[in-house]
Amino acid sequence: MSSLVYAPAFEFAVLDEPADLRHAQVLANALARAVDTKDAYTHSHCETVAELCALMAVELGFDAAHVFKIRLAGLLHDVGKIGVPDAILQKPGRLTGAEFDLMKAHPTLGARILAAAELHDEAGWVLAHHERPDGKGYPH
């Protein structure tokens, strides 16, 4: 179960994107919809991650443009799942080792997609979204 605490200071995080970043938002929405066609769970999950990322960025004191980029990365963190076979994405049970290896490729593919769209900061964050401080994450 998850929860979200509201405070008026957080309203900043959900304001409209800066005008010069509108193209990035349109691109992000298109990419997110492409992932949605493969995995219906991903849409609500990615929207939640995007909003939580933005809220944390606001709390950390980042400026509006940086908050926007962090929100964008949250929205697109699973875009690499486009390259994961449907049978793995929609498997109801536990993944085999080989299946999990294929799943673990999604941060790398997602980073490549975002880099190709010239979203380089976001690509780096997406690449690292399954890394862990103890070194047990992936892909590195």
C-alpha positions as CSV (number, residue, x, y, z in Angstrom):
1,M,0.0,0.0,0.0
2,S,1.3,3.4,-0.8
3,S,0.3,6.9,0.3
4,L,1.0,10.4,-0.7
5,V,1.1,13.4,1.6
6,Y,-0.2,16.7,0.3
7,A,1.1,20.1,1.1
8,P,0.5,23.3,-0.8
9,A,4.2,23.6,-1.5
10,F,3.9,20.5,-3.7
11,E,1.5,22.2,-6.1
12,F,4.5,23.6,-7.9
13,A,5.4,20.1,-9.1
14,V,2.2,19.7,-11.1
15,L,2.2,23.1,-12.9
16,D,2.2,23.2,-16.7
17,E,5.6,22.5,-18.2
18,P,7.8,25.5,-19.3
19,A,6.9,26.5,-22.8
20,D,10.3,25.7,-24.2
21,L,9.9,22.1,-23.0
22,R,6.5,21.5,-24.6
23,H,8.0,19.4,-27.4
24,A,9.7,17.1,-24.9
25,Q,6.4,16.6,-23.1
26,V,4.6,15.7,-26.3
27,L,7.3,13.2,-27.2
28,A,7.2,11.8,-23.7
29,N,3.4,11.3,-23.9
30,A,3.8,9.5,-27.3
31,L,6.5,7.2,-25.9
32,A,4.5,6.5,-22.8
33,R,1.4,5.6,-24.9
34,A,3.6,3.2,-27.0
35,V,4.5,1.4,-23.8
36,D,0.9,1.4,-22.6
37,T,0.0,-0.7,-25.7
38,K,2.2,-3.5,-24.4
39,D,1.6,-3.2,-20.7
40,A,-1.5,-1.7,-19.3
41,Y,-0.1,-1.7,-15.7
42,T,2.8,0.5,-16.8
43,H,0.6,3.6,-17.5
44,S,-0.7,4.2,-14.0
45,H,2.6,3.1,-12.5
46,C,4.6,5.5,-14.7
47,E,2.2,8.4,-14.0
48,T,2.6,7.7,-10.3
49,V,6.4,7.5,-10.5
50,A,6.4,10.8,-12.5
51,E,4.4,12.6,-9.9
52,L,6.4,11.3,-7.0
53,C,9.6,12.2,-8.7
54,A,8.3,15.7,-9.3
55,L,7.2,16.1,-5.7
56,M,10.6,14.9,-4.3
57,A,12.4,17.3,-6.7
58,V,10.3,20.2,-5.4
59,E,11.0,19.2,-1.8
60,L,14.7,19.1,-2.7
61,G,14.5,22.6,-4.0
62,F,15.2,22.1,-7.7
63,D,14.1,24.8,-10.2
64,A,11.1,24.4,-12.4
65,A,13.0,23.2,-15.5
66,H,14.8,20.5,-13.5
67,V,11.6,19.4,-11.8
68,F,10.1,19.0,-15.3
69,K,13.0,16.9,-16.5
70,I,12.8,14.7,-13.5
71,R,9.1,14.2,-13.9
72,L,9.7,13.4,-17.6
73,A,12.3,10.7,-16.6
74,G,9.8,9.3,-14.1
75,L,7.1,9.1,-16.8
76,L,9.5,7.4,-19.2
77,H,11.5,5.2,-16.8
78,D,10.0,2.0,-18.3
79,V,9.9,3.0,-22.0
80,G,12.5,0.3,-22.6
81,K,9.8,-2.3,-22.0
82,I,8.8,-1.7,-25.6
83,G,11.6,-4.2,-26.4
84,V,10.6,-6.8,-23.8
85,P,8.5,-9.7,-25.2
86,D,4.8,-9.5,-24.3
87,A,4.9,-13.0,-22.8
88,I,7.4,-11.8,-20.2
89,L,5.6,-8.5,-19.5
90,Q,2.3,-10.2,-19.0
91,K,3.5,-13.4,-17.3
92,P,1.3,-13.9,-14.3
93,G,4.0,-15.9,-12.3
94,R,7.6,-15.5,-11.4
95,L,10.1,-15.0,-14.3
96,T,12.7,-17.6,-15.1
97,G,16.4,-16.5,-14.9
98,A,16.5,-16.1,-18.7
99,E,13.2,-14.1,-18.7
100,F,14.5,-11.8,-16.0
101,D,17.7,-11.3,-18.0
102,L,15.5,-10.0,-20.8
103,M,13.5,-7.8,-18.4
104,K,16.8,-6.4,-17.0
105,A,17.6,-5.0,-20.5
106,H,14.8,-2.4,-20.3
107,P,16.7,0.4,-18.6
108,T,19.5,0.2,-21.2
109,L,17.0,0.2,-24.1
110,G,15.0,3.0,-22.5
111,A,18.2,5.1,-22.1
112,R,19.1,4.5,-25.8
113,I,15.6,5.6,-26.8
114,L,15.8,8.8,-24.8
115,A,19.3,9.6,-25.9
116,A,18.1,9.3,-29.5
117,A,15.5,11.8,-28.6
118,E,18.2,14.1,-27.2
119,L,16.9,13.7,-23.7
120,H,20.4,13.0,-22.4
121,D,19.9,13.8,-18.7
122,E,16.7,11.8,-18.6
123,A,18.5,8.9,-20.4
124,G,21.1,8.7,-17.7
125,W,18.4,8.6,-15.0
126,V,16.4,6.0,-16.8
127,L,19.5,3.8,-17.3
128,A,20.1,3.9,-13.5
129,H,16.5,3.5,-12.2
130,H,17.0,-0.1,-11.1
131,E,20.5,0.4,-9.6
132,R,20.9,0.0,-5.8
133,P,23.4,1.5,-3.3
134,D,24.4,-2.0,-2.4
135,G,25.4,-2.8,-6.0
136,K,22.8,-5.5,-6.5
137,G,20.7,-3.5,-9.0
138,Y,20.9,-3.6,-12.8
139,P,22.1,-3.1,-15.5
140,H,25.5,-2.3,-13.9
